[in-house]
Amino acid sequence: MDKDYVLQIAETIRGQLVSLTEFPVLLSWGITEFIGTVFKDLPALRFHVNGRLFKGFVIICLNGSDYYEVYLQNGEGTRCINDEVCFNELGEVIDREIERGTDKAEYDKFCSEQFSQLLK
């Protein structure tokens, strides 16, 4: 696959993710690096996260249907969390898996406890 094409797609994914996801949400993921790569023969963006629920790599691939496929990868393996994600859904899909979870009350309680600890 052409390197310039892969880097162009990775930059597009990064731009969409950063511009459409609230900044505090991005910070909560503990992102340390963005890398353009090829995954499953698809152009992709890979970045490392240190979230509350998941620590490892997030891989976002552009598939042939103009949707994104999102994978989580760590020492336990690689799993697809969604294979038909629109660009404006990326932040929500990723945040649910690596930081927030599906229980809003539990996450709100966690955030409140963390905020209280910061104020001590």
Phi, psi and omega in degrees: 000141183296127184300317181297321178297314179300314180294323177296315179295316180299319179293323177297314179299312180301314180299316179295316181297313184290321183281337184253001179247133181302140184303315178299328178294313178302317180297324182294341180281342181064044181294134179243341181196147173244132182224130171281135184205178173244130179225126183054041180061024178238145175293140188210163170246132178237137175213153182268139178232155176229067184275175179292321184259340183212136175233127181153212182255142168254132179237124179243118182248143172269118181266177184292349179262012183063027170249163175261145170253134182241127181238149170246136184223129174209195182298341179275348180131196181236134177223142177277126178263340176191134182248011177216071183253129173281156184304325183278358179255354187304310182300316180296314181297315182291315182300320180300325184274328187252342184227303191278319186080194183252352181260098184299318181298318179296318180292319178299320178296315178302313181297318178299316178296319178296319179296317178300319179296324178294327183280346181287000000 
